[in-house]
Protein backbone atom coordinates (compact mmCIF):
# COMPACT_ATOMS: atom_id res chain seq x y z
CA UNK A 1 0.00 0.00 0.00
CA UNK A 2 1.12 3.56 -0.60
CA UNK A 3 3.17 5.19 2.15
CA UNK A 4 1.55 8.46 3.25
CA UNK A 5 4.93 10.21 3.56
CA UNK A 6 4.36 11.86 0.17
CA UNK A 7 1.48 13.85 1.69
CA UNK A 8 4.04 16.04 3.44
CA UNK A 9 5.19 17.39 0.09
CA UNK A 10 3.39 20.70 -0.19
CA UNK A 11 4.45 21.21 -3.80
CA UNK A 12 2.68 17.98 -4.81
CA UNK A 13 -0.35 17.62 -2.56
CA UNK A 14 -2.52 20.66 -1.74
CA UNK A 15 -3.94 21.25 1.73
CA UNK A 16 -6.53 20.37 2.77
CA UNK A 17 -6.97 17.34 0.52
CA UNK A 18 -8.60 13.92 0.68
CA UNK A 19 -6.36 11.26 -0.85
CA UNK A 20 -7.66 7.78 -1.68
CA UNK A 21 -5.14 4.93 -1.50
CA UNK A 22 -5.94 2.78 -4.54
CA UNK A 23 -3.66 -0.03 -3.35
CA UNK A 24 -5.61 -0.25 -0.09
CA UNK A 25 -8.87 -0.34 -2.05
CA UNK A 26 -7.55 -3.27 -4.08
CA UNK A 27 -6.58 -5.12 -0.88
CA UNK A 28 -10.08 -4.63 0.54
CA UNK A 29 -11.61 -5.86 -2.71
CA UNK A 30 -9.53 -9.04 -2.54
CA UNK A 31 -10.96 -9.83 0.91
CA UNK A 32 -14.53 -9.15 -0.17
CA UNK A 33 -14.08 -11.22 -3.31
CA UNK A 34 -12.84 -14.10 -1.16
CA UNK A 35 -16.08 -13.94 0.83
CA UNK A 36 -18.12 -14.02 -2.37
CA UNK A 37 -16.22 -17.01 -3.73
CA UNK A 38 -16.62 -18.95 -0.48
CA UNK A 39 -20.31 -18.25 0.00
CA UNK A 40 -21.91 -17.31 -3.31
CA UNK A 41 -23.08 -14.07 -1.69
CA UNK A 42 -23.17 -10.88 -3.75
CA UNK A 43 -21.48 -7.83 -2.27
CA UNK A 44 -22.81 -4.36 -3.10
CA UNK A 45 -21.06 -1.04 -2.42
CA UNK A 46 -23.01 1.21 -0.04
CA UNK A 47 -22.75 4.57 -1.81
CA UNK A 48 -23.81 6.43 1.34
CA UNK A 49 -20.34 5.64 2.68
CA UNK A 50 -18.07 5.85 -0.35
CA UNK A 51 -19.07 7.38 -3.68
CA UNK A 52 -15.75 8.44 -5.23
CA UNK A 53 -16.76 7.43 -8.75
CA UNK A 54 -13.27 7.68 -10.24
CA UNK A 55 -12.43 4.59 -8.15
CA UNK A 56 -15.39 2.54 -9.41
CA UNK A 57 -13.40 0.64 -12.09
CA UNK A 58 -11.38 -0.96 -9.27
CA UNK A 59 -14.57 -2.05 -7.50
CA UNK A 60 -17.17 -2.95 -10.11
CA UNK A 61 -17.44 -6.41 -11.66
CA UNK A 62 -19.61 -4.96 -14.41
CA UNK A 63 -16.98 -2.48 -15.63
CA UNK A 64 -14.71 -5.35 -16.62
CA UNK A 65 -11.48 -4.09 -15.06
CA UNK A 66 -11.09 -6.64 -12.29
CA UNK A 67 -13.42 -5.27 -9.65
CA UNK A 68 -15.34 -7.94 -7.72
CA UNK A 69 -18.50 -6.16 -6.56
CA UNK A 70 -21.87 -6.93 -8.11
CA UNK A 71 -23.27 -3.43 -7.87
CA UNK A 72 -24.37 -0.69 -5.50
CA UNK A 73 -27.02 0.06 -2.92
CA UNK A 74 -28.57 3.50 -2.88
CA UNK A 75 -30.47 5.56 -0.32
CA UNK A 76 -31.77 8.13 -2.81
CA UNK A 77 -32.58 8.65 -6.47
CA UNK A 78 -29.28 10.43 -7.08
CA UNK A 79 -27.26 7.60 -5.56
CA UNK A 80 -29.22 5.13 -7.66
CA UNK A 81 -28.46 7.15 -10.78
CA UNK A 82 -24.75 7.27 -9.92
CA UNK A 83 -24.77 3.52 -9.40
CA UNK A 84 -26.55 2.90 -12.69
CA UNK A 85 -24.46 5.29 -14.80
CA UNK A 86 -20.98 4.97 -13.29
CA UNK A 87 -20.80 1.64 -11.46
CA UNK A 88 -23.16 -0.51 -13.54
CA UNK A 89 -24.08 -3.96 -12.23
CA UNK A 90 -27.07 -4.34 -9.94
CA UNK A 91 -28.62 -1.28 -8.31
CA UNK A 92 -30.55 -1.83 -5.07
CA UNK A 93 -32.34 0.93 -3.19
CA UNK A 94 -33.86 1.53 0.21
CA UNK A 95 -35.13 4.66 1.96
CA UNK A 96 -37.27 5.22 5.01
CA UNK A 97 -39.93 6.54 2.63
CA UNK A 98 -40.26 7.43 -1.04
CA UNK A 99 -42.28 10.17 -2.70
CA UNK A 100 -44.32 9.61 -5.85
CA UNK A 101 -41.86 11.62 -7.94
CA UNK A 102 -38.90 9.72 -6.55
CA UNK A 103 -40.45 6.36 -7.25
CA UNK A 104 -41.29 7.36 -10.81
CA UNK A 105 -37.62 8.17 -11.43
CA UNK A 106 -36.32 5.26 -9.40
CA UNK A 107 -38.34 2.76 -11.42
CA UNK A 108 -36.11 3.37 -14.41
CA UNK A 109 -32.88 2.94 -12.46
CA UNK A 110 -33.04 0.06 -9.97
CA UNK A 111 -33.01 -3.71 -10.09
CA UNK A 112 -34.35 -4.08 -6.54
CA UNK A 113 -36.09 -1.79 -4.09
CA UNK A 114 -36.94 -2.45 -0.45
CA UNK A 115 -39.83 -0.69 1.24
CA UNK A 116 -39.88 0.40 4.85
CA UNK A 117 -43.56 -0.26 5.51
CA UNK A 118 -46.50 -2.26 4.13
CA UNK A 119 -48.20 1.08 3.42
CA UNK A 120 -45.37 2.20 1.10
CA UNK A 121 -45.46 -1.14 -0.70
CA UNK A 122 -49.19 -0.91 -1.27
CA UNK A 123 -48.86 2.69 -2.45
CA UNK A 124 -46.19 1.93 -5.06
CA UNK A 125 -46.94 -1.69 -5.90
CA UNK A 126 -48.71 -1.00 -9.20
CA UNK A 127 -46.14 1.59 -10.27
CA UNK A 128 -43.20 -0.75 -9.67
CA UNK A 129 -44.85 -3.74 -11.28
CA UNK A 130 -45.46 -1.68 -14.44
CA UNK A 131 -41.91 -0.29 -14.52
CA UNK A 132 -39.96 -0.37 -17.80
CA UNK A 133 -37.46 -2.80 -16.23
CA UNK A 134 -38.15 -5.83 -14.00
CA UNK A 135 -37.70 -4.88 -10.35
CA UNK A 136 -37.34 -7.22 -7.39
CA UNK A 137 -39.38 -5.86 -4.49
CA UNK A 138 -38.56 -6.39 -0.83
CA UNK A 139 -39.43 -5.27 2.67
CA UNK A 140 -37.03 -4.06 5.32
CA UNK A 141 -37.63 -5.85 8.59
CA UNK A 142 -36.66 -4.89 12.12
CA UNK A 143 -35.87 -7.92 14.32
CA UNK A 144 -35.69 -5.64 17.38
CA UNK A 145 -32.30 -7.12 18.18
CA UNK A 146 -29.80 -4.39 19.03
CA UNK A 147 -26.09 -4.94 18.56
CA UNK A 148 -25.15 -1.26 18.35
CA UNK A 149 -23.78 0.76 21.24
CA UNK A 150 -24.62 4.26 19.94
CA UNK A 151 -28.42 4.78 19.70
CA UNK A 152 -28.06 7.25 16.83
CA UNK A 153 -26.50 4.51 14.71
CA UNK A 154 -28.59 1.59 15.98
CA UNK A 155 -31.43 0.74 13.54
CA UNK A 156 -33.01 -1.50 16.20
CA UNK A 157 -33.02 1.00 19.06
CA UNK A 158 -36.40 1.65 20.70
CA UNK A 159 -38.51 3.92 18.53
CA UNK A 160 -36.40 3.32 15.43
CA UNK A 161 -38.20 4.33 12.25
CA UNK A 162 -36.30 1.73 10.22
CA UNK A 163 -37.80 -1.64 9.36
CA UNK A 164 -41.07 -3.47 9.98
CA UNK A 165 -41.56 -5.23 13.34
CA UNK A 166 -42.92 -8.75 13.23
CA UNK A 167 -46.19 -7.71 14.83
CA UNK A 168 -46.75 -5.20 12.00
CA UNK A 169 -45.99 -7.65 9.17
CA UNK A 170 -49.16 -8.80 7.37
CA UNK A 171 -49.11 -12.60 7.16
CA UNK A 172 -49.92 -12.83 3.45
CA UNK A 173 -47.76 -9.97 2.21
CA UNK A 174 -45.18 -12.18 0.50
CA UNK A 175 -47.88 -13.37 -1.90
CA UNK A 176 -48.49 -9.83 -3.19
CA UNK A 177 -45.26 -9.56 -5.17
CA UNK A 178 -42.57 -9.37 -2.48
CA UNK A 179 -39.56 -11.54 -3.36
CA UNK A 180 -37.07 -10.72 -0.60
CA UNK A 181 -36.38 -9.38 2.87
CA UNK A 182 -33.80 -6.80 3.88
CA UNK A 183 -32.40 -6.27 7.38
CA UNK A 184 -29.67 -3.87 8.42
CA UNK A 185 -28.87 -3.91 12.13
CA UNK A 186 -25.11 -3.45 12.40
CA UNK A 187 -22.59 -0.60 12.54
CA UNK A 188 -18.83 -1.27 12.39
CA UNK A 189 -19.34 -4.72 13.88
CA UNK A 190 -18.00 -8.25 13.63
CA UNK A 191 -19.37 -11.53 12.33
CA UNK A 192 -20.52 -12.55 15.81
CA UNK A 193 -23.02 -9.68 15.78
CA UNK A 194 -24.32 -10.84 12.40
CA UNK A 195 -24.66 -14.43 13.61
CA UNK A 196 -26.76 -13.34 16.59
CA UNK A 197 -28.87 -11.10 14.36
CA UNK A 198 -29.53 -13.92 11.91
CA UNK A 199 -30.77 -16.08 14.79
CA UNK A 200 -33.20 -13.32 15.80
CA UNK A 201 -34.38 -12.86 12.21
CA UNK A 202 -34.97 -16.58 11.71
CA UNK A 203 -36.74 -16.91 15.05
CA UNK A 204 -39.24 -14.18 14.19
CA UNK A 205 -39.58 -14.17 10.41
CA UNK A 206 -39.26 -17.84 9.36
CA UNK A 207 -42.65 -17.97 7.54
CA UNK A 208 -41.57 -15.01 5.41
CA UNK A 209 -38.03 -16.26 4.79
CA UNK A 210 -39.53 -19.42 3.29
CA UNK A 211 -40.91 -17.31 0.43
CA UNK A 212 -37.70 -15.34 -0.27
CA UNK A 213 -35.72 -15.54 -3.50
CA UNK A 214 -33.16 -13.23 -1.93
CA UNK A 215 -32.16 -11.99 1.53
CA UNK A 216 -30.22 -8.77 2.00
CA UNK A 217 -28.15 -8.64 5.22
CA UNK A 218 -27.51 -4.91 4.86
CA UNK A 219 -24.31 -3.19 5.92
CA UNK A 220 -22.28 -2.46 9.02
CA UNK A 221 -20.06 -5.52 8.51
CA UNK A 222 -16.42 -4.57 9.21
CA UNK A 223 -15.23 -7.40 6.99
CA UNK A 224 -11.85 -5.91 6.03
CA UNK A 225 -10.89 -4.89 9.56
CA UNK A 226 -7.85 -6.66 10.98
CA UNK A 227 -9.00 -9.54 13.18
CA UNK A 228 -12.48 -9.83 11.64
CA UNK A 229 -13.72 -13.43 11.80
CA UNK A 230 -14.10 -14.26 8.10
CA UNK A 231 -14.77 -17.94 8.81
CA UNK A 232 -17.75 -17.12 11.02
CA UNK A 233 -19.07 -14.67 8.44
CA UNK A 234 -18.90 -17.31 5.72
CA UNK A 235 -20.50 -19.94 7.95
CA UNK A 236 -23.36 -17.57 8.80
CA UNK A 237 -23.95 -16.55 5.19
CA UNK A 238 -23.83 -20.16 3.97
CA UNK A 239 -26.29 -21.20 6.67
CA UNK A 240 -28.71 -18.46 5.64
CA UNK A 241 -28.31 -19.41 1.96
CA UNK A 242 -28.82 -23.13 2.52
CA UNK A 243 -31.60 -22.88 5.11
CA UNK A 244 -33.84 -20.72 2.93
CA UNK A 245 -32.59 -21.38 -0.60
CA UNK A 246 -32.08 -17.69 -1.24
CA UNK A 247 -29.48 -15.49 -2.90
CA UNK A 248 -27.67 -13.59 -0.11
CA UNK A 249 -26.58 -9.96 -0.43
CA UNK A 250 -24.20 -7.94 1.74
CA UNK A 251 -24.04 -4.16 1.55
CA UNK A 252 -20.81 -3.00 3.23
CA UNK A 253 -19.72 0.60 2.91
CA UNK A 254 -16.87 1.00 5.34
CA UNK A 255 -15.43 -2.45 4.60
CA UNK A 256 -14.98 -1.43 0.95
CA UNK A 257 -12.81 1.60 1.70
CA UNK A 258 -11.67 0.98 5.28
CA UNK A 259 -8.21 2.49 5.92
CA UNK A 260 -8.03 3.46 2.25
CA UNK A 261 -7.65 7.21 2.50
CA UNK A 262 -6.27 10.21 4.30
CA UNK A 263 -7.09 13.87 4.87
CA UNK A 264 -3.99 16.05 4.86
CA UNK A 265 -4.22 19.37 6.71
CA UNK A 266 -1.86 22.15 7.71
CA UNK A 267 -1.33 23.99 11.01
CA UNK A 268 -2.33 27.64 10.65
CA UNK A 269 -1.81 28.84 14.22
CA UNK A 270 -0.97 27.69 17.74
CA UNK A 271 -2.22 29.61 20.76
CA UNK A 272 -2.54 29.16 24.50
CA UNK A 273 -5.71 29.11 26.59
CA UNK A 274 -6.47 26.57 29.32
CA UNK A 275 -4.21 24.34 27.23
CA UNK A 276 -2.30 24.68 23.94
CA UNK A 277 -4.66 25.13 20.99
CA UNK A 278 -3.84 24.35 17.37
CA UNK A 279 -5.93 25.63 14.45
CA UNK A 280 -5.75 23.80 11.11
CA UNK A 281 -6.96 24.58 7.59
CA UNK A 282 -9.53 21.76 7.74
CA UNK A 283 -12.66 21.48 9.86
CA UNK A 284 -14.30 18.71 11.84
CA UNK A 285 -17.70 20.32 11.30
CA UNK A 286 -17.28 20.73 7.54
CA UNK A 287 -14.84 18.02 6.48
CA UNK A 288 -15.01 15.30 9.16
CA UNK A 289 -18.57 15.56 10.52
CA UNK A 290 -18.61 12.02 11.95
CA UNK A 291 -15.96 13.20 14.41
CA UNK A 292 -18.72 15.26 16.01
CA UNK A 293 -21.71 13.02 15.26
CA UNK A 294 -20.35 9.58 16.13
CA UNK A 295 -18.30 10.87 17.99
CA UNK A 296 -14.75 9.57 17.54
CA UNK A 297 -11.18 10.82 17.50
CA UNK A 298 -9.31 10.04 14.26
CA UNK A 299 -5.70 8.87 14.25
CA UNK A 300 -3.07 11.42 13.20
CA UNK A 301 0.32 10.93 11.55
CA UNK A 302 2.99 13.64 11.70
CA UNK A 303 6.70 13.94 11.03
CA UNK A 304 9.18 13.82 13.88
CA UNK A 305 12.91 13.37 13.42
CA UNK A 306 12.44 12.63 9.72
CA UNK A 307 9.99 9.79 10.40
CA UNK A 308 6.20 9.54 10.25
CA UNK A 309 4.83 8.71 13.70
CA UNK A 310 1.40 8.61 15.30
CA UNK A 311 0.18 11.26 17.68
CA UNK A 312 -0.58 9.90 21.14
CA UNK A 313 -3.30 10.14 23.72
CA UNK A 314 -3.29 13.31 25.84
CA UNK A 315 -0.28 13.21 28.18
CA UNK A 316 1.29 10.22 26.45
CA UNK A 317 3.93 12.25 24.61
CA UNK A 318 5.85 15.39 25.50
CA UNK A 319 3.37 18.06 24.34
CA UNK A 320 -0.44 17.88 24.52
CA UNK A 321 -2.81 20.16 22.61
CA UNK A 322 -6.35 20.47 21.34
CA UNK A 323 -6.73 20.54 17.55
CA UNK A 324 -9.57 22.62 16.15
CA UNK A 325 -10.92 23.52 12.74
CA UNK A 326 -11.44 26.73 10.82
CA UNK A 327 -15.16 27.27 11.31
CA UNK A 328 -16.77 29.61 13.81
CA UNK A 329 -18.49 26.70 15.59
CA UNK A 330 -17.10 26.62 19.13
CA UNK A 331 -17.28 22.85 19.09
CA UNK A 332 -15.34 22.48 15.84
CA UNK A 333 -12.73 20.38 17.61
CA UNK A 334 -11.08 17.28 16.18
CA UNK A 335 -9.74 16.13 19.54
CA UNK A 336 -6.90 16.27 22.02
CA UNK A 337 -3.55 14.68 21.15
CA UNK A 338 0.03 14.58 22.31
CA UNK A 339 3.15 15.03 20.17
CA UNK A 340 6.90 14.70 20.60
CA UNK A 341 7.33 18.38 19.76
CA UNK A 342 5.24 21.53 19.72
CA UNK A 343 3.37 21.91 16.45
CA UNK A 344 4.35 24.93 14.39
CA UNK A 345 2.67 26.98 11.70
CA UNK A 346 2.98 25.29 8.32
CA UNK A 347 3.40 21.78 9.74
CA UNK A 348 1.31 19.08 8.08
CA UNK A 349 -0.93 16.56 9.80
CA UNK A 350 -2.32 13.42 8.16
CA UNK A 351 -5.70 12.16 9.41
CA UNK A 352 -6.14 8.42 8.77
CA UNK A 353 -9.12 6.39 7.51
CA UNK A 354 -10.75 9.35 5.78
CA UNK A 355 -12.07 7.65 2.63
CA UNK A 356 -15.22 6.46 4.40
CA UNK A 357 -18.13 8.79 5.20
CA UNK A 358 -16.01 11.95 5.43
CA UNK A 359 -15.99 12.77 1.70
CA UNK A 360 -19.71 12.08 1.24
CA UNK A 361 -20.67 14.16 4.29
CA UNK A 362 -18.63 17.31 3.66
CA UNK A 363 -20.40 20.66 3.69
CA UNK A 364 -19.58 24.34 3.10
CA UNK A 365 -20.70 25.85 6.41
CA UNK A 366 -19.05 29.27 6.84
CA UNK A 367 -18.24 29.16 3.14
CA UNK A 368 -15.27 26.93 3.85
CA UNK A 369 -13.99 25.31 0.69
CA UNK A 370 -14.12 21.56 0.40
CA UNK A 371 -10.79 19.72 0.44
CA UNK A 372 -9.37 18.65 -2.88
CA UNK A 373 -9.58 14.99 -3.89
CA UNK A 374 -6.58 12.99 -5.04
CA UNK A 375 -5.74 9.39 -5.89
CA UNK A 376 -2.49 7.63 -4.98
CA UNK A 377 -0.92 4.26 -5.76
CA UNK A 378 2.52 2.70 -5.77
CA UNK A 379 4.50 2.83 -9.02
CA UNK A 380 7.68 0.91 -8.36
CA UNK A 381 9.65 2.76 -5.70
CA UNK A 382 7.55 5.91 -5.94
CA UNK A 383 3.98 6.94 -5.22
CA UNK A 384 1.95 8.23 -8.14
CA UNK A 385 -0.37 11.04 -6.99
CA UNK A 386 -3.10 12.56 -9.13
CA UNK A 387 -5.18 15.53 -8.03
CA UNK A 388 -8.56 14.83 -9.63
CA UNK A 389 -10.77 17.51 -8.10
CA UNK A 390 -10.39 20.99 -6.65
CA UNK A 391 -13.21 23.12 -5.26
CA UNK A 392 -13.69 26.86 -5.34
CA UNK A 393 -16.16 29.68 -4.87
CA UNK A 394 -18.40 28.39 -7.64
CA UNK A 395 -19.09 25.18 -5.74
CA UNK A 396 -20.27 27.19 -2.73
CA UNK A 397 -22.33 29.68 -4.77
CA UNK A 398 -24.13 27.13 -6.94
CA UNK A 399 -25.48 25.29 -3.90
CA UNK A 400 -27.53 28.39 -3.08
CA UNK A 401 -29.82 30.77 -4.89
C-alpha positions in Angstrom: 0.0 0.0 0.0 1.1 3.6 -0.6 3.2 5.2 2.1 1.5 8.5 3.2 4.9 10.2 3.6 4.4 11.9 0.2 1.5 13.8 1.7 4.0 16.0 3.4 5.2 17.4 0.1 3.4 20.7 -0.2 4.4 21.2 -3.8 2.7 18.0 -4.8 -0.4 17.6 -2.6 -2.5 20.7 -1.7 -3.9 21.2 1.7 -6.5 20.4 2.8 -7.0 17.3 0.5 -8.6 13.9 0.7 -6.4 11.3 -0.9 -7.7 7.8 -1.7 -5.1 4.9 -1.5 -5.9 2.8 -4.5 -3.7 0.0 -3.4 -5.6 -0.2 -0.1 -8.9 -0.3 -2.1 -7.6 -3.3 -4.1 -6.6 -5.1 -0.9 -10.1 -4.6 0.5 -11.6 -5.9 -2.7 -9.5 -9.0 -2.5 -11.0 -9.8 0.9 -14.5 -9.1 -0.2 -14.1 -11.2 -3.3 -12.8 -14.1 -1.2 -16.1 -13.9 0.8 -18.1 -14.0 -2.4 -16.2 -17.0 -3.7 -16.6 -19.0 -0.5 -20.3 -18.2 0.0 -21.9 -17.3 -3.3 -23.1 -14.1 -1.7 -23.2 -10.9 -3.8 -21.5 -7.8 -2.3 -22.8 -4.4 -3.1 -21.1 -1.0 -2.4 -23.0 1.2 0.0 -22.8 4.6 -1.8 -23.8 6.4 1.3 -20.3 5.6 2.7 -18.1 5.9 -0.4 -19.1 7.4 -3.7 -15.8 8.4 -5.2 -16.8 7.4 -8.8 -13.3 7.7 -10.2 -12.4 4.6 -8.1 -15.4 2.5 -9.4 -13.4 0.6 -12.1 -11.4 -1.0 -9.3 -14.6 -2.1 -7.5 -17.2 -3.0 -10.1 -17.4 -6.4 -11.7 -19.6 -5.0 -14.4 -17.0 -2.5 -15.6 -14.7 -5.3 -16.6 -11.5 -4.1 -15.1 -11.1 -6.6 -12.3 -13.4 -5.3 -9.6 -15.3 -7.9 -7.7 -18.5 -6.2 -6.6 -21.9 -6.9 -8.1 -23.3 -3.4 -7.9 -24.4 -0.7 -5.5 -27.0 0.1 -2.9 -28.6 3.5 -2.9 -30.5 5.6 -0.3 -31.8 8.1 -2.8 -32.6 8.7 -6.5 -29.3 10.4 -7.1 -27.3 7.6 -5.6 -29.2 5.1 -7.7 -28.5 7.1 -10.8 -24.8 7.3 -9.9 -24.8 3.5 -9.4 -26.6 2.9 -12.7 -24.5 5.3 -14.8 -21.0 5.0 -13.3 -20.8 1.6 -11.5 -23.2 -0.5 -13.5 -24.1 -4.0 -12.2 -27.1 -4.3 -9.9 -28.6 -1.3 -8.3 -30.5 -1.8 -5.1 -32.3 0.9 -3.2 -33.9 1.5 0.2 -35.1 4.7 2.0 -37.3 5.2 5.0 -39.9 6.5 2.6 -40.3 7.4 -1.0 -42.3 10.2 -2.7 -44.3 9.6 -5.9 -41.9 11.6 -7.9 -38.9 9.7 -6.5 -40.5 6.4 -7.2 -41.3 7.4 -10.8 -37.6 8.2 -11.4 -36.3 5.3 -9.4 -38.3 2.8 -11.4 -36.1 3.4 -14.4 -32.9 2.9 -12.5 -33.0 0.1 -10.0 -33.0 -3.7 -10.1 -34.4 -4.1 -6.5 -36.1 -1.8 -4.1 -36.9 -2.4 -0.4 -39.8 -0.7 1.2 -39.9 0.4 4.9 -43.6 -0.3 5.5 -46.5 -2.3 4.1 -48.2 1.1 3.4 -45.4 2.2 1.1 -45.5 -1.1 -0.7 -49.2 -0.9 -1.3 -48.9 2.7 -2.5 -46.2 1.9 -5.1 -46.9 -1.7 -5.9 -48.7 -1.0 -9.2 -46.1 1.6 -10.3 -43.2 -0.7 -9.7 -44.9 -3.7 -11.3 -45.5 -1.7 -14.4 -41.9 -0.3 -14.5 -40.0 -0.4 -17.8 -37.5 -2.8 -16.2 -38.2 -5.8 -14.0 -37.7 -4.9 -10.4 -37.3 -7.2 -7.4 -39.4 -5.9 -4.5 -38.6 -6.4 -0.8 -39.4 -5.3 2.7 -37.0 -4.1 5.3 -37.6 -5.9 8.6 -36.7 -4.9 12.1 -35.9 -7.9 14.3 -35.7 -5.6 17.4 -32.3 -7.1 18.2 -29.8 -4.4 19.0 -26.1 -4.9 18.6 -25.2 -1.3 18.4 -23.8 0.8 21.2 -24.6 4.3 19.9 -28.4 4.8 19.7 -28.1 7.3 16.8 -26.5 4.5 14.7 -28.6 1.6 16.0 -31.4 0.7 13.5 -33.0 -1.5 16.2 -33.0 1.0 19.1 -36.4 1.6 20.7 -38.5 3.9 18.5 -36.4 3.3 15.4 -38.2 4.3 12.2 -36.3 1.7 10.2 -37.8 -1.6 9.4 -41.1 -3.5 10.0 -41.6 -5.2 13.3 -42.9 -8.8 13.2 -46.2 -7.7 14.8 -46.8 -5.2 12.0 -46.0 -7.7 9.2 -49.2 -8.8 7.4 -49.1 -12.6 7.2 -49.9 -12.8 3.5 -47.8 -10.0 2.2 -45.2 -12.2 0.5 -47.9 -13.4 -1.9 -48.5 -9.8 -3.2 -45.3 -9.6 -5.2 -42.6 -9.4 -2.5 -39.6 -11.5 -3.4 -37.1 -10.7 -0.6 -36.4 -9.4 2.9 -33.8 -6.8 3.9 -32.4 -6.3 7.4 -29.7 -3.9 8.4 -28.9 -3.9 12.1 -25.1 -3.4 12.4 -22.6 -0.6 12.5 -18.8 -1.3 12.4 -19.3 -4.7 13.9 -18.0 -8.3 13.6 -19.4 -11.5 12.3 -20.5 -12.6 15.8 -23.0 -9.7 15.8 -24.3 -10.8 12.4 -24.7 -14.4 13.6 -26.8 -13.3 16.6 -28.9 -11.1 14.4 -29.5 -13.9 11.9 -30.8 -16.1 14.8 -33.2 -13.3 15.8 -34.4 -12.9 12.2 -35.0 -16.6 11.7 -36.7 -16.9 15.0 -39.2 -14.2 14.2 -39.6 -14.2 10.4 -39.3 -17.8 9.4 -42.6 -18.0 7.5 -41.6 -15.0 5.4 -38.0 -16.3 4.8 -39.5 -19.4 3.3 -40.9 -17.3 0.4 -37.7 -15.3 -0.3 -35.7 -15.5 -3.5 -33.2 -13.2 -1.9 -32.2 -12.0 1.5 -30.2 -8.8 2.0 -28.1 -8.6 5.2 -27.5 -4.9 4.9 -24.3 -3.2 5.9 -22.3 -2.5 9.0 -20.1 -5.5 8.5 -16.4 -4.6 9.2 -15.2 -7.4 7.0 -11.9 -5.9 6.0 -10.9 -4.9 9.6 -7.9 -6.7 11.0 -9.0 -9.5 13.2 -12.5 -9.8 11.6 -13.7 -13.4 11.8 -14.1 -14.3 8.1 -14.8 -17.9 8.8 -17.8 -17.1 11.0 -19.1 -14.7 8.4 -18.9 -17.3 5.7 -20.5 -19.9 8.0 -23.4 -17.6 8.8 -24.0 -16.5 5.2 -23.8 -20.2 4.0 -26.3 -21.2 6.7 -28.7 -18.5 5.6 -28.3 -19.4 2.0 -28.8 -23.1 2.5 -31.6 -22.9 5.1 -33.8 -20.7 2.9 -32.6 -21.4 -0.6 -32.1 -17.7 -1.2 -29.5 -15.5 -2.9 -27.7 -13.6 -0.1 -26.6 -10.0 -0.4 -24.2 -7.9 1.7 -24.0 -4.2 1.6 -20.8 -3.0 3.2 -19.7 0.6 2.9 -16.9 1.0 5.3 -15.4 -2.4 4.6 -15.0 -1.4 1.0 -12.8 1.6 1.7 -11.7 1.0 5.3 -8.2 2.5 5.9 -8.0 3.5 2.3 -7.7 7.2 2.5 -6.3 10.2 4.3 -7.1 13.9 4.9 -4.0 16.0 4.9 -4.2 19.4 6.7 -1.9 22.1 7.7 -1.3 24.0 11.0 -2.3 27.6 10.7 -1.8 28.8 14.2 -1.0 27.7 17.7 -2.2 29.6 20.8 -2.5 29.2 24.5 -5.7 29.1 26.6 -6.5 26.6 29.3 -4.2 24.3 27.2 -2.3 24.7 23.9 -4.7 25.1 21.0 -3.8 24.3 17.4 -5.9 25.6 14.5 -5.8 23.8 11.1 -7.0 24.6 7.6 -9.5 21.8 7.7 -12.7 21.5 9.9 -14.3 18.7 11.8 -17.7 20.3 11.3 -17.3 20.7 7.5 -14.8 18.0 6.5 -15.0 15.3 9.2 -18.6 15.6 10.5 -18.6 12.0 11.9 -16.0 13.2 14.4 -18.7 15.3 16.0 -21.7 13.0 15.3 -20.4 9.6 16.1 -18.3 10.9 18.0 -14.8 9.6 17.5 -11.2 10.8 17.5 -9.3 10.0 14.3 -5.7 8.9 14.2 -3.1 11.4 13.2 0.3 10.9 11.6 3.0 13.6 11.7 6.7 13.9 11.0 9.2 13.8 13.9 12.9 13.4 13.4 12.4 12.6 9.7 10.0 9.8 10.4 6.2 9.5 10.2 4.8 8.7 13.7 1.4 8.6 15.3 0.2 11.3 17.7 -0.6 9.9 21.1 -3.3 10.1 23.7 -3.3 13.3 25.8 -0.3 13.2 28.2 1.3 10.2 26.4 3.9 12.2 24.6 5.8 15.4 25.5 3.4 18.1 24.3 -0.4 17.9 24.5 -2.8 20.2 22.6 -6.4 20.5 21.3 -6.7 20.5 17.6 -9.6 22.6 16.1 -10.9 23.5 12.7 -11.4 26.7 10.8 -15.2 27.3 11.3 -16.8 29.6 13.8 -18.5 26.7 15.6 -17.1 26.6 19.1 -17.3 22.8 19.1 -15.3 22.5 15.8 -12.7 20.4 17.6 -11.1 17.3 16.2 -9.7 16.1 19.5 -6.9 16.3 22.0 -3.6 14.7 21.2 0.0 14.6 22.3 3.1 15.0 20.2 6.9 14.7 20.6 7.3 18.4 19.8 5.2 21.5 19.7 3.4 21.9 16.4 4.4 24.9 14.4 2.7 27.0 11.7 3.0 25.3 8.3 3.4 21.8 9.7 1.3 19.1 8.1 -0.9 16.6 9.8 -2.3 13.4 8.2 -5.7 12.2 9.4 -6.1 8.4 8.8 -9.1 6.4 7.5 -10.8 9.3 5.8 -12.1 7.6 2.6 -15.2 6.5 4.4 -18.1 8.8 5.2 -16.0 12.0 5.4 -16.0 12.8 1.7 -19.7 12.1 1.2 -20.7 14.2 4.3 -18.6 17.3 3.7 -20.4 20.7 3.7 -19.6 24.3 3.1 -20.7 25.9 6.4 -19.0 29.3 6.8 -18.2 29.2 3.1 -15.3 26.9 3.9 -14.0 25.3 0.7 -14.1 21.6 0.4 -10.8 19.7 0.4 -9.4 18.7 -2.9 -9.6 15.0 -3.9 -6.6 13.0 -5.0 -5.7 9.4 -5.9 -2.5 7.6 -5.0 -0.9 4.3 -5.8 2.5 2.7 -5.8 4.5 2.8 -9.0 7.7 0.9 -8.4 9.7 2.8 -5.7 7.5 5.9 -5.9 4.0 6.9 -5.2 2.0 8.2 -8.1 -0.4 11.0 -7.0 -3.1 12.6 -9.1 -5.2 15.5 -8.0 -8.6 14.8 -9.6 -10.8 17.5 -8.1 -10.4 21.0 -6.6 -13.2 23.1 -5.3 -13.7 26.9 -5.3 -16.2 29.7 -4.9 -18.4 28.4 -7.6 -19.1 25.2 -5.7 -20.3 27.2 -2.7 -22.3 29.7 -4.8 -24.1 27.1 -6.9 -25.5 25.3 -3.9 -27.5 28.4 -3.1 -29.8 30.8 -4.9 
